Amino acid sequence: MRPRARGKKLLEEWAAPLKSVEDIYEKFKVYCLGKLKSSPWSELDGLQPETKIINEQLGKINLKGFLTINSQPAVNGEKSDSPSVGWGGPGGYVYQKAYLEFFCSKDKLNALVDKCKSFPFVTYIAVNKGGSWISNVALTDVNAVTWGVFPGKEIIQPTVVDPTSFSVWKDEAFEIWSRGWASLYPEGDPSRTLLEEVQSSYFLVSLVDNDYIHGDIFAVFADL
């Protein structure tokens, strides 16, 4: 989407009055269900094909206050020319671990961390705007979450999750709350104030289910 068109679309779709955090939850939910074409956290036009595979589940967890800005479903040996999850050209097979990236409150994060104790294959990294960390991985760990096998080539790993790169990205991710969304409202507007409060208090979380064959990343959110 071109910058000018994207700015106009964001104003149309994201500048409605916000009376509570539940209104924020609802906005994320309808985006995940494909009812909005824009997002402050994406320059793409609407949902990607792989997101549509899990968009109903995404809608449910967003309504619970886990506000997703990135995600991918688990994939186990799909053909590389698959229209929904394929990449890298024909003739290969692709794999993915289920992955979610989202914002949530400290209370919700505490509940999620406690729940993850029952899911040994799930790893998480969480950080707030001020740089406070909660994680069950080592600072030097690097987790491949997407890889492909192609004829005559080594294993290709285009996507990894690691604390170092996540800490770099988190600054921009939090900045978008103000620059990309709150700025759509006038100074002093209650909606703008609410978004700035979320920005300053929420955590950015990366969640990976390392069991890409039998796992269910959304089971972690049951009863939360």
C-alpha positions in Angstrom: 0.0 0.0 0.0 1.4 3.4 -0.9 2.2 5.7 2.0 -0.4 8.3 1.2 -3.1 5.7 0.6 -2.1 3.8 3.7 -2.2 7.0 5.9 -5.7 7.7 4.6 -6.8 4.1 5.3 -5.4 4.2 8.8 -7.3 7.3 9.5 -10.5 5.8 8.2 -10.2 2.5 10.0 -8.3 3.2 13.2 -9.3 6.7 14.4 -12.7 5.8 15.9 -13.2 6.9 19.5 -11.8 4.5 22.1 -13.5 4.5 25.5 -11.8 1.5 27.1 -9.1 -1.2 26.4 -11.9 -3.4 25.3 -12.4 -1.1 22.3 -8.7 -1.6 21.5 -9.2 -5.4 21.7 -12.1 -5.2 19.3 -10.1 -3.2 16.8 -7.3 -5.8 16.7 -9.9 -8.6 16.5 -11.7 -7.2 13.4 -8.3 -6.6 11.7 -7.4 -10.3 12.3 -10.8 -11.4 10.9 -9.9 -9.5 7.7 -12.5 -6.7 8.1 -9.9 -4.0 8.0 -7.3 -3.5 5.3 -4.7 -1.5 7.3 -2.8 -1.8 10.5 -0.3 0.6 12.1 2.1 -2.4 12.5 2.0 -3.5 8.9 2.6 -1.8 5.5 0.8 -4.7 3.7 -2.7 -4.5 2.3 -4.8 -6.7 4.5 -4.0 -10.2 5.8 -1.5 -12.6 4.3 -2.7 -15.9 3.0 -1.1 -17.9 5.9 -2.7 -15.6 8.5 -6.2 -16.5 7.1 -5.5 -20.1 8.1 -5.6 -19.1 11.8 -7.5 -15.8 11.8 -10.5 -17.2 13.7 -8.2 -18.3 16.6 -6.4 -14.9 16.4 -9.7 -13.1 16.7 -10.5 -15.0 19.9 -7.2 -14.3 21.7 -7.2 -10.6 20.6 -10.6 -10.3 22.2 -9.0 -11.6 25.4 -6.4 -8.8 25.3 -3.5 -10.6 23.5 -3.1 -8.1 20.7 -1.3 -9.8 17.8 0.9 -7.9 15.3 2.6 -10.9 13.8 1.8 -14.6 13.5 2.3 -17.8 11.5 0.7 -21.3 11.7 2.6 -24.5 12.1 3.6 -26.1 8.8 5.1 -29.6 8.4 6.4 -30.4 5.0 4.1 -28.4 2.7 5.2 -28.0 -0.9 7.1 -24.8 -1.4 4.7 -23.6 -4.2 1.7 -23.8 -1.8 -0.4 -20.7 -2.4 -0.9 -20.1 1.3 2.4 -21.0 3.0 4.9 -21.7 0.2 8.0 -19.7 -0.5 11.4 -20.1 -2.2 10.2 -21.4 -5.6 8.9 -24.8 -6.7 10.5 -28.2 -5.9 11.0 -27.9 -2.2 9.2 -28.5 1.1 8.7 -25.9 3.8 8.3 -26.1 7.6 7.2 -23.6 10.3 6.8 -23.5 14.0 3.6 -21.8 15.2 4.5 -18.3 16.2 2.7 -15.3 17.7 3.9 -11.8 18.5 1.5 -9.7 20.6 1.1 -7.0 23.2 -0.6 -7.7 26.5 -0.9 -6.3 30.0 1.4 -7.4 32.9 -1.5 -9.3 34.5 -2.2 -11.2 31.4 1.4 -11.9 30.8 1.8 -13.3 34.4 -1.2 -15.6 33.7 0.3 -16.7 30.4 3.7 -17.4 31.9 2.1 -19.5 34.6 0.1 -21.4 31.9 3.3 -22.0 29.8 4.6 -24.2 32.7 2.2 -26.9 31.4 3.5 -26.5 27.8 7.1 -27.6 27.8 7.5 -27.0 24.0 6.4 -23.4 24.2 9.1 -20.6 24.6 8.5 -17.0 25.2 10.3 -13.6 25.2 8.5 -10.6 26.8 9.7 -7.0 27.2 8.1 -3.7 28.0 8.8 -0.3 26.7 11.3 0.4 29.5 13.3 -2.8 28.8 12.1 -5.1 31.6 12.4 -8.7 30.5 10.6 -12.0 31.2 11.7 -15.1 29.3 12.3 -18.8 29.4 15.1 -18.8 26.8 18.7 -17.8 27.2 19.9 -14.4 25.9 22.1 -16.1 23.3 19.4 -18.6 22.1 18.5 -18.4 18.4 15.3 -20.3 17.4 14.6 -21.1 13.7 10.9 -20.8 13.2 10.8 -21.2 9.4 13.0 -23.4 7.2 12.9 -25.0 3.8 14.4 -28.0 2.1 15.2 -27.6 -1.6 17.0 -29.9 -4.2 20.7 -29.3 -4.3 20.7 -26.8 -1.5 21.5 -26.6 2.2 18.6 -26.1 4.6 17.4 -22.5 4.3 16.3 -20.7 7.4 14.8 -17.3 6.5 13.2 -16.6 9.9 14.6 -16.9 13.4 13.5 -15.6 16.8 16.2 -14.5 19.3 16.3 -12.1 22.3 18.9 -9.8 20.7 17.0 -8.9 17.5 13.7 -8.8 19.5 15.1 -6.2 21.8 16.0 -4.1 18.7 12.6 -4.4 17.2 10.7 -3.7 20.4 11.6 0.0 20.3 9.9 0.5 17.0 7.0 -1.8 17.9 6.2 0.4 21.0 6.8 3.6 19.1 4.1 2.7 16.6 1.5 3.0 19.4 2.1 6.7 19.4 3.5 7.5 16.0 1.2 5.1 14.0 -2.0 5.1 16.0 -2.3 7.7 18.8 -1.1 10.5 16.5 -4.4 10.0 14.5 -6.1 11.7 17.4 -5.7 15.4 18.5 -3.5 16.2 21.5 -5.4 15.7 24.8 -8.0 13.4 23.2 -9.1 10.6 25.6 -8.5 8.0 22.9 -4.9 9.2 22.4 -4.4 9.2 26.2 -5.7 5.6 26.4 -3.3 4.4 23.7 -0.3 6.1 25.4 -1.2 4.4 28.6 -1.2 1.0 26.9 2.1 1.8 25.2 3.7 2.6 28.5 2.4 -0.4 30.5 2.0 -3.3 28.2 4.6 -6.0 27.2 5.6 -7.1 23.7 5.6 -10.9 23.7 7.1 -13.5 21.3 5.6 -16.9 21.7 6.8 -20.0 19.8 5.4 -23.6 19.9 8.4 -25.7 19.1 6.3 -28.8 18.4 5.4 -28.0 14.8 4.0 -31.5 14.3 1.6 -32.1 17.2 1.5 -28.7 19.0 -1.3 -26.3 19.5 -0.1 -22.8 20.3 -3.7 -21.5 20.9 -4.2 -24.1 23.7 -2.0 -22.0 25.9 -4.7 -19.3 25.9 -7.6 -21.5 27.0 -9.2 -20.3 30.2 -7.0 -17.1 30.3 
